Each structure stands twice: as structure tokens, then as C-alpha cells.
Amino acid sequence: MPDPDPSTQNFLINARELGVKRGERWIFRHVNLSVGLGQLVFIIGANGAGKSTCVKTMLGLIQATEGEIEKSSTLVVDYVPQRLTISPNLPLSIRRLITLTKRFSKQEIDTALTTVGLDRLGNPPVTTLSGGEFQRLLLARAMLHRPNLLVLDEPAQGIDAAGTDLVHELIDEVRKDLGCGVLLISHDLERAMDMGDNFAVLIPHEYDEAPATAVVN
């Protein structure tokens, strides 16, 4: 398997032979993956294959057992989780959610909401949004923060086929608009092969005593 070469692109983050072990069990191992500016990179695998753990390890949120991680000095990350639970008793509107951690002008917010197709909703409580609308709201928020690496954990989870296509189209628009790299956790190998610049496939532990990944460029 060729080792990713960050010198050939404007790399943001680069993992070499990355692995995490808990007790006697390898969660994942032998991950070689690089994300550069403008690239869309997938991490693919079944439930329990360690996809989220792998990404959190690459971001430095979890200690690696083996391997190396190289990050650009200019790295700015925005992370969109798979789920974000909000109490129905919390009066949080879509515009309030966007400005929880940083202030933006009304024009900036309007532009972001228009880009993801939520401007027509007005300013309802976030608890009234569908799964697809909520993911689009998180994308609008990410656009406003203008990261150079956007990380998304199963952004289409629980969304119907039409909504899934729309979310992935918007992710591609955000990537092109910001010129950022995108690291996307998914189980959709076909979409990764169709859309991705490269991807890693994580093999669950139960199928391999020394889990490995396959990287396709």
C-alpha cells in the first residue's frame, strides 16, 4: 500500500500507520490517509469498525497506540457530529444555534441559510426540523465558521434517499465554496467511489485479528 505523500498537495492532515488498541483488541490499525485542501475523503466501514474513533484519533481527541499524525500549522477544523441532542424544552431557534459560539451579521446568516435552502423556514425552534433540515443547518453553521477542514460523521444517517442526495450535494458545494478539505465518515462505499478523491475502508475486528484499511486513490 503506498504511503500518502503530503508533499504532493496542500495537505491539512496526514496519518501514517495509525492504530488504536484498547485492552487486547485493536479498534483499527494500519490507517494511511491524507486530506488536502479541496479534497473530499471518505472513511468507510460497517457499524463498529472504528470509523469515528479513527477520525477522533486523527484530530488528536484520542491518543493513538501506534503511528504518526502530521497536521498543517494552518489547520482549522469544524466538526459536524452524527447526532446532536437538543432538549425540546430548550427555546433554541435556528439562528440562535448558529450564533451560540460566535457572532455573525444578519447578512452572513441569511446567505448561509439560503445556500442550504433553509431561508424559507424563517426562524423556528430547531426541535421542529427534520433530520435532513437539521444536517443542513449544521452545514450552514460550518460555512460561517469557514474551516479549512470540515469533518462530518455520518451526515446522512436517518435521512431518506432524496435528502441524502441533497446533503451530499451541499457538502460538495461547501467544499468548493470554501476550498476546504472534507473528511466524511460513511458506510456508503458506492458514493465514496463515485464522489471521493480517496477513501479508507476499515475492516471490523471480528473479521481480522489485525484490522487493516484499504486506501484507494
Backbone bond lengths (Angstrom), bond angles and torsions (degrees), N, CA, C in turn:
res aa  C-N    CA-C-N  psi(-1)  N-CA   C-N-CA  omega(-1)  CA-C   N-CA-C  phi
1 M - - - 1.459 - - 1.530 109.65 -
2 P 1.314 120.13 125.82 1.454 120.96 -178.96 1.510 111.95 -69.77
3 D 1.305 116.08 141.53 1.458 121.36 178.49 1.518 109.10 -79.23
4 P 1.367 119.34 131.27 1.447 120.23 178.52 1.524 111.17 -56.75
5 D 1.293 117.81 138.97 1.455 122.68 -177.64 1.519 109.51 -114.83
6 P 1.362 117.99 98.12 1.459 120.32 -177.64 1.509 113.12 -66.26
7 S 1.324 118.33 -15.29 1.458 120.25 -178.42 1.520 112.07 -70.91
8 T 1.350 116.43 -15.45 1.463 119.33 -177.37 1.521 112.36 -88.90
9 Q 1.327 118.36 -0.88 1.454 121.25 -178.20 1.516 108.89 -154.16
10 N 1.334 116.41 171.23 1.453 121.51 175.64 1.524 108.22 -79.33
11 F 1.308 116.39 78.24 1.459 120.63 -172.36 1.520 110.53 -73.48
12 L 1.333 114.45 150.67 1.459 122.69 177.29 1.522 110.65 -110.03
13 I 1.323 115.38 -42.39 1.462 120.03 -179.49 1.523 108.06 -150.20
14 N 1.327 115.62 140.98 1.453 120.49 -173.77 1.525 109.09 -140.86
15 A 1.329 116.96 122.85 1.462 122.16 179.45 1.516 109.55 -109.75
16 R 1.335 116.02 135.50 1.456 121.58 178.48 1.526 109.49 -126.14
17 E 1.321 115.92 121.46 1.468 122.78 177.09 1.532 111.99 48.33
18 L 1.324 115.92 43.60 1.459 121.93 -175.30 1.531 110.71 -77.26
19 G 1.330 115.74 139.50 1.461 120.24 177.79 1.512 111.55 -153.71
20 V 1.333 115.72 150.69 1.466 122.28 176.36 1.522 108.13 -130.95
21 K 1.334 115.57 129.93 1.458 122.09 -179.97 1.527 109.32 -122.74
22 R 1.324 115.99 135.04 1.455 121.32 176.25 1.519 108.06 -123.04
23 G 1.319 115.56 115.49 1.452 119.09 -173.52 1.513 109.41 65.95
24 E 1.316 116.55 -125.75 1.460 121.42 177.91 1.518 112.27 -97.60
25 R 1.321 117.73 3.92 1.464 121.22 -173.19 1.524 111.63 -109.48
26 W 1.318 115.84 128.33 1.455 121.18 172.26 1.527 108.74 -80.42
27 I 1.315 116.93 122.49 1.467 121.26 175.48 1.526 109.24 -73.30
28 F 1.323 116.16 -44.76 1.460 122.81 171.09 1.522 107.12 -156.24
29 R 1.327 114.65 165.04 1.463 118.95 -177.36 1.521 110.19 -158.46
30 H 1.327 116.82 155.69 1.467 123.74 174.76 1.534 113.00 62.81
31 V 1.306 117.34 38.33 1.466 120.04 176.88 1.524 109.29 -84.03
32 N 1.322 115.94 122.37 1.454 123.24 173.60 1.521 107.21 -123.57
33 L 1.316 116.41 109.27 1.463 119.31 -172.52 1.522 110.22 -155.53
34 S 1.323 115.03 137.17 1.461 121.16 179.24 1.518 109.19 -129.44
35 V 1.340 116.27 142.88 1.463 121.90 175.20 1.524 108.00 -121.54
36 G 1.318 115.93 126.07 1.455 120.90 178.95 1.512 111.97 -112.62
37 L 1.304 116.88 168.09 1.458 121.78 176.49 1.531 110.01 -56.02
38 G 1.326 115.81 131.98 1.453 121.02 178.00 1.504 115.23 81.57
39 Q 1.336 117.81 -3.20 1.458 120.62 -177.82 1.524 111.91 -90.91
40 L 1.324 115.78 147.96 1.459 123.26 171.14 1.522 107.21 -112.27
41 V 1.323 116.23 113.41 1.456 122.55 -174.29 1.527 109.14 -122.03
42 F 1.336 116.24 131.43 1.465 121.96 -178.68 1.521 110.90 -105.53
43 I 1.337 115.95 145.22 1.464 122.42 164.16 1.523 105.93 -113.84
44 I 1.336 115.53 116.13 1.455 122.77 -171.53 1.521 110.14 -110.83
45 G 1.321 116.30 145.05 1.457 120.14 174.48 1.516 111.10 171.80
46 A 1.319 115.01 162.27 1.461 120.69 177.46 1.524 110.18 -74.72
47 N 1.321 116.27 170.46 1.459 120.32 175.87 1.522 109.52 -58.45
48 G 1.321 116.34 134.23 1.455 121.11 179.46 1.511 114.77 86.21
49 A 1.329 116.99 3.45 1.470 119.58 -179.09 1.522 112.73 -80.31
50 G 1.329 117.80 -11.06 1.463 120.47 177.04 1.515 114.45 97.89
51 K 1.323 118.03 20.40 1.467 121.09 -175.85 1.528 111.75 -61.77
52 S 1.334 116.58 -51.59 1.468 119.77 -178.20 1.523 110.99 -65.60
53 T 1.330 116.37 -38.89 1.472 120.03 177.59 1.519 110.79 -62.21
54 C 1.321 116.40 -39.65 1.462 120.86 179.25 1.525 110.98 -62.09
55 V 1.318 116.35 -47.29 1.461 119.90 -179.02 1.527 110.58 -64.54
56 K 1.325 117.67 -44.17 1.461 120.56 179.49 1.529 111.00 -62.85
57 T 1.326 116.37 -32.07 1.462 119.87 176.76 1.530 110.11 -69.27
58 M 1.323 117.04 -42.86 1.461 120.57 177.83 1.528 111.46 -60.82
59 L 1.337 116.72 -33.84 1.462 120.88 -179.31 1.529 112.51 -83.37
60 G 1.340 117.40 -6.10 1.458 120.40 178.70 1.511 114.25 88.31
61 L 1.330 117.69 11.27 1.462 121.63 -179.59 1.521 111.67 -84.61
62 I 1.325 116.48 -20.59 1.460 123.34 176.95 1.521 108.13 -128.75
63 Q 1.321 116.07 138.62 1.460 121.13 -179.11 1.525 110.95 -72.55
64 A 1.320 117.25 128.62 1.458 121.52 176.81 1.526 110.08 -75.99
65 T 1.324 116.52 143.74 1.455 121.78 174.81 1.527 110.28 -81.34
66 E 1.317 115.51 -37.07 1.459 120.16 178.90 1.522 109.22 -148.93
67 G 1.326 115.20 161.65 1.453 120.48 177.46 1.518 113.15 98.14
68 E 1.320 115.05 179.86 1.464 122.10 -176.93 1.520 110.35 -130.23
69 I 1.326 115.16 148.60 1.458 121.83 175.70 1.518 107.99 -128.95
70 E 1.303 115.93 124.87 1.462 121.93 177.21 1.521 108.64 -113.61
71 K 1.337 115.97 130.34 1.460 120.71 -178.96 1.519 109.99 -122.06
72 S 1.320 115.46 143.99 1.451 120.35 174.72 1.524 110.00 -66.24
73 S 1.321 116.33 144.79 1.467 120.55 177.81 1.522 112.05 -66.44
74 T 1.320 116.97 -16.66 1.466 121.48 -179.42 1.531 112.47 -99.80
75 L 1.333 117.77 9.28 1.462 121.47 -173.83 1.530 111.63 -62.14
76 V 1.336 115.70 125.82 1.468 123.24 174.01 1.526 106.66 -129.46
77 V 1.339 117.05 116.45 1.461 122.02 -171.97 1.522 111.29 -107.89
78 D 1.321 115.64 138.34 1.462 120.85 166.21 1.524 106.97 -122.17
79 Y 1.329 115.81 126.14 1.457 121.63 -174.40 1.525 110.12 -110.17
80 V 1.329 116.70 124.58 1.464 122.46 177.17 1.525 107.06 -107.11
81 P 1.341 117.62 110.07 1.469 119.96 -175.99 1.517 112.41 -73.40
82 Q 1.331 114.48 164.97 1.461 120.31 177.97 1.523 110.71 -66.70
83 R 1.311 115.76 -40.04 1.460 120.51 179.84 1.532 109.32 -136.65
84 L 1.299 115.48 144.41 1.458 121.89 174.97 1.517 106.43 -137.32
85 T 1.333 116.69 104.68 1.456 121.54 -175.50 1.519 110.49 -83.96
86 I 1.313 115.42 125.04 1.462 121.49 178.88 1.515 108.64 -122.71
87 S 1.309 117.12 128.05 1.459 121.44 -178.92 1.524 110.63 -63.41
88 P 1.336 117.46 134.40 1.463 120.23 176.85 1.523 112.92 -64.45
89 N 1.340 116.25 -15.53 1.467 120.30 178.72 1.529 112.70 -86.52
90 L 1.339 115.41 -5.07 1.461 119.73 -179.37 1.527 109.19 -91.96
91 P 1.336 118.17 117.38 1.474 121.12 -177.29 1.528 111.46 -77.24
92 L 1.338 115.98 74.82 1.457 121.20 -175.63 1.525 109.29 -112.29
93 S 1.319 116.30 112.63 1.462 120.86 179.19 1.529 109.71 -85.59
94 I 1.340 116.26 169.26 1.461 118.69 -177.88 1.529 111.20 -64.93
95 R 1.325 117.38 -37.81 1.469 119.33 179.48 1.521 111.63 -71.77
96 R 1.310 116.90 -31.43 1.464 120.10 177.61 1.527 110.31 -69.41
97 L 1.330 117.40 -39.95 1.460 120.43 178.12 1.526 110.68 -60.70
98 I 1.316 116.56 -42.03 1.462 120.77 -179.10 1.523 111.61 -61.37
99 T 1.334 117.50 -33.57 1.476 120.69 -173.78 1.528 113.18 -104.09
100 L 1.337 117.36 17.65 1.465 119.58 -178.44 1.530 112.43 -61.63
101 T 1.311 117.47 -40.02 1.464 120.51 -174.43 1.524 113.77 -108.99
102 K 1.322 116.91 -10.29 1.464 119.55 -178.33 1.524 109.77 -159.39
103 R 1.315 116.38 143.44 1.459 120.88 179.49 1.531 111.32 -85.10
104 F 1.315 115.49 142.57 1.461 121.49 174.62 1.521 108.18 -136.86
105 S 1.315 115.37 155.17 1.462 119.11 178.60 1.526 109.99 -71.92
106 K 1.327 116.14 159.77 1.456 121.10 178.04 1.527 110.38 -59.52
107 Q 1.320 116.58 -38.82 1.462 120.10 -179.69 1.524 111.01 -64.86
108 E 1.322 117.62 -41.75 1.463 121.06 178.67 1.529 110.70 -62.40
109 I 1.330 116.14 -43.42 1.460 120.31 -179.78 1.524 110.37 -66.55
110 D 1.336 116.48 -43.51 1.464 120.43 179.01 1.532 111.02 -58.37
111 T 1.328 115.78 -43.08 1.467 120.35 -178.74 1.520 111.01 -64.35
112 A 1.335 116.56 -43.54 1.466 120.55 -179.71 1.525 111.34 -64.61
113 L 1.329 116.95 -43.09 1.463 120.51 -179.42 1.530 111.12 -67.91
114 T 1.331 116.32 -35.15 1.468 119.99 176.92 1.513 110.64 -66.15
115 T 1.324 116.89 -40.60 1.461 121.47 -179.34 1.524 111.86 -59.25
116 V 1.340 117.18 -37.80 1.470 120.45 -178.27 1.525 112.18 -96.49
117 G 1.329 117.04 5.13 1.455 120.89 174.37 1.508 115.77 77.34
118 L 1.335 116.91 25.73 1.469 120.27 179.51 1.527 113.36 -106.81
119 D 1.318 117.80 -0.52 1.458 120.49 -177.84 1.523 112.30 -61.98
120 R 1.318 116.70 -29.50 1.467 121.02 -177.09 1.522 112.61 -70.40
121 L 1.334 117.86 -15.26 1.471 121.19 -175.54 1.521 112.98 -80.81
122 G 1.326 117.23 -17.68 1.460 119.19 -173.62 1.513 109.87 82.50
123 N 1.337 117.08 -128.84 1.457 120.07 -177.86 1.533 110.61 -138.42
124 P 1.344 116.86 61.21 1.464 119.91 -176.74 1.530 111.79 -77.95
125 P 1.330 117.50 167.48 1.473 119.98 172.38 1.526 110.15 -61.06
126 V 1.303 116.80 143.71 1.465 120.12 -178.15 1.521 111.14 -65.65
127 T 1.326 117.42 -24.22 1.461 120.39 -179.22 1.524 112.32 -69.50
128 T 1.320 118.10 -11.58 1.470 120.84 178.56 1.525 112.34 -92.12
129 L 1.326 117.30 -5.01 1.461 120.62 -177.61 1.522 111.29 -78.26
130 S 1.321 115.50 149.28 1.461 120.25 171.23 1.526 109.02 -74.37
131 G 1.333 115.81 170.55 1.468 119.40 179.32 1.518 112.21 -59.49
132 G 1.331 116.63 -42.92 1.455 120.35 179.17 1.518 112.63 -66.31
133 E 1.329 116.73 -40.66 1.469 120.22 178.61 1.522 110.92 -64.63
134 F 1.328 116.51 -38.42 1.460 119.36 -179.71 1.520 110.97 -66.38
135 Q 1.322 117.32 -40.53 1.466 119.46 176.95 1.526 110.99 -63.34
136 R 1.325 116.74 -38.60 1.463 119.69 177.37 1.520 111.24 -65.40
137 L 1.331 116.62 -35.08 1.465 120.13 176.33 1.527 111.00 -63.36
138 L 1.336 116.88 -42.19 1.464 120.30 178.33 1.529 111.26 -65.38
139 L 1.329 116.71 -33.12 1.466 119.97 175.73 1.531 110.64 -67.49
140 A 1.337 116.71 -40.51 1.465 120.23 177.19 1.522 110.25 -60.84
141 R 1.316 116.49 -41.55 1.462 121.27 178.84 1.534 110.77 -63.46
142 A 1.333 115.66 -41.80 1.464 119.81 178.50 1.524 110.86 -63.24
143 M 1.327 117.45 -40.31 1.463 120.99 178.89 1.516 111.07 -58.65
144 L 1.328 116.29 -40.54 1.464 120.19 -178.62 1.523 111.87 -67.81
145 H 1.318 117.28 -32.44 1.468 120.51 179.13 1.529 111.94 -78.67
146 R 1.317 117.45 -15.51 1.462 124.06 174.67 1.543 112.82 49.71
147 P 1.342 117.30 60.33 1.464 119.55 175.36 1.531 109.86 -75.12
148 N 1.336 115.73 163.32 1.468 116.81 169.36 1.533 111.10 -99.99
149 L 1.348 116.43 -5.08 1.463 121.27 169.87 1.520 108.46 -135.43
150 L 1.326 115.75 117.25 1.462 122.24 177.81 1.526 108.09 -104.94
151 V 1.324 115.96 122.00 1.462 121.94 -178.45 1.523 108.61 -111.87
152 L 1.329 116.41 125.74 1.459 121.42 -177.19 1.525 110.08 -126.11
153 D 1.324 116.02 128.88 1.458 121.93 -178.45 1.523 109.07 -103.47
154 E 1.347 116.57 104.26 1.468 123.10 178.98 1.532 111.77 47.59
155 P 1.336 118.71 59.71 1.472 120.81 -174.27 1.523 114.10 -64.52
156 A 1.329 118.39 -18.35 1.462 120.85 -178.75 1.526 112.42 -103.32
157 Q 1.326 117.48 10.96 1.457 120.75 -178.25 1.532 110.63 -61.38
158 G 1.329 116.73 126.10 1.455 120.94 176.92 1.513 114.99 78.41
159 I 1.327 118.00 9.74 1.470 122.43 -179.19 1.524 108.52 -107.14
160 D 1.334 116.94 144.27 1.461 120.10 -179.58 1.527 111.21 -69.11
161 A 1.331 116.38 173.15 1.463 121.43 -173.18 1.521 112.50 -59.27
162 A 1.342 116.76 -44.04 1.470 119.74 -179.57 1.514 110.77 -65.22
163 G 1.330 116.24 -41.70 1.457 120.19 178.90 1.512 112.07 -66.57
164 T 1.340 116.17 -35.58 1.467 120.81 177.71 1.525 111.01 -62.69
165 D 1.324 116.06 -45.67 1.466 119.97 178.81 1.524 110.78 -60.36
166 L 1.343 116.40 -42.58 1.465 120.49 -179.04 1.520 111.08 -64.16
167 V 1.328 117.24 -44.35 1.463 120.48 -179.96 1.523 110.74 -60.28
168 H 1.326 117.61 -43.27 1.466 120.28 -179.63 1.528 111.73 -69.33
169 E 1.320 117.29 -34.26 1.464 119.61 174.19 1.526 110.84 -63.16
170 L 1.332 116.45 -41.14 1.467 120.38 179.45 1.527 111.65 -67.72
171 I 1.328 116.22 -38.05 1.465 119.78 176.54 1.528 109.98 -59.47
172 D 1.329 116.21 -42.51 1.459 120.61 179.00 1.532 110.78 -65.64
173 E 1.339 117.03 -38.49 1.465 120.32 177.63 1.525 111.19 -64.45
174 V 1.340 116.55 -43.18 1.464 120.82 178.55 1.525 110.01 -61.32
175 R 1.338 116.16 -44.26 1.474 120.16 178.91 1.524 111.39 -57.54
176 K 1.326 116.34 -45.18 1.457 120.40 -178.35 1.527 111.58 -71.22
177 D 1.335 116.08 -38.20 1.463 120.21 -178.71 1.524 111.71 -66.72
178 L 1.336 116.35 -44.06 1.462 120.24 -177.28 1.530 112.60 -88.81
179 G 1.343 116.64 -18.12 1.457 119.51 -174.22 1.518 111.84 68.66
180 C 1.333 115.95 24.41 1.463 120.31 -175.24 1.521 111.22 -91.75
181 G 1.318 115.54 165.88 1.449 120.50 169.02 1.517 108.96 -86.37
182 V 1.327 116.52 151.36 1.462 121.60 178.03 1.524 108.59 -127.70
183 L 1.327 115.70 127.54 1.458 122.51 174.25 1.524 106.82 -113.51
184 L 1.327 116.70 115.47 1.458 121.63 -168.70 1.521 110.76 -122.51
185 I 1.329 116.10 121.08 1.455 122.10 175.67 1.524 108.60 -84.21
186 S 1.329 116.33 131.63 1.458 119.67 -176.30 1.527 109.99 -157.69
187 H 1.330 115.94 166.36 1.459 120.77 170.92 1.527 110.39 -112.97
188 D 1.328 116.66 6.03 1.468 122.71 -173.24 1.530 110.06 -95.20
189 L 1.327 116.28 88.22 1.460 121.18 -177.73 1.531 111.51 -63.94
190 E 1.324 116.74 -39.45 1.464 119.89 -179.16 1.523 111.44 -60.78
191 R 1.327 116.71 -43.00 1.473 119.77 179.43 1.529 110.45 -67.71
192 A 1.326 116.64 -37.98 1.464 119.98 178.57 1.520 111.02 -61.84
193 M 1.336 116.79 -41.16 1.457 120.83 179.56 1.527 110.93 -68.91
194 D 1.323 116.22 -31.86 1.459 120.68 -177.55 1.519 112.13 -80.14
195 M 1.339 117.50 -40.79 1.462 121.91 -171.53 1.524 114.21 -104.46
196 G 1.327 116.66 -30.91 1.456 120.09 -168.18 1.517 114.51 -76.29
197 D 1.339 115.61 147.98 1.460 120.83 171.13 1.523 109.96 -75.32
198 N 1.312 116.92 -35.14 1.459 122.29 167.68 1.518 108.47 -160.05
199 F 1.332 116.25 172.19 1.457 119.21 179.91 1.516 110.13 -157.60
200 A 1.321 114.27 159.40 1.462 121.64 174.22 1.512 108.59 -118.51
201 V 1.326 116.24 138.26 1.458 121.99 176.99 1.523 108.31 -108.83
202 L 1.328 116.97 119.14 1.457 121.29 178.77 1.518 109.58 -91.76
203 I 1.334 115.51 130.67 1.459 121.89 -179.52 1.527 108.54 -97.61
204 P 1.343 117.96 122.12 1.466 120.21 -177.81 1.517 112.49 -57.20
205 H 1.322 115.69 149.09 1.463 122.39 -176.37 1.525 112.42 -56.75
206 E 1.334 116.61 -38.74 1.451 118.26 -174.10 1.526 113.38 -65.54
207 Y 1.349 116.64 -15.90 1.457 120.04 179.33 1.524 112.45 -97.29
208 D 1.314 117.18 -5.74 1.462 118.91 -173.27 1.524 107.97 -160.51
209 E 1.318 117.94 121.19 1.451 120.23 -179.12 1.515 112.82 -65.96
210 A 1.314 117.23 -22.85 1.475 121.91 175.12 1.522 107.99 -125.53
211 P 1.335 118.18 82.61 1.464 121.79 -173.12 1.504 112.32 -53.25
212 A 1.322 115.03 144.32 1.458 120.63 -179.93 1.524 109.37 -133.53
213 T 1.295 116.52 171.75 1.442 121.09 174.39 1.513 109.09 -126.62
214 A 1.316 115.00 150.92 1.451 120.22 173.59 1.520 107.78 -111.74
215 V 1.298 117.58 129.33 1.455 122.04 -179.40 1.513 108.80 -112.62
216 V 1.326 116.89 128.62 1.459 121.91 179.79 1.520 108.30 -117.71
217 N 1.308 118.31 128.22 1.460 122.20 178.22 1.518 109.54 -103.53
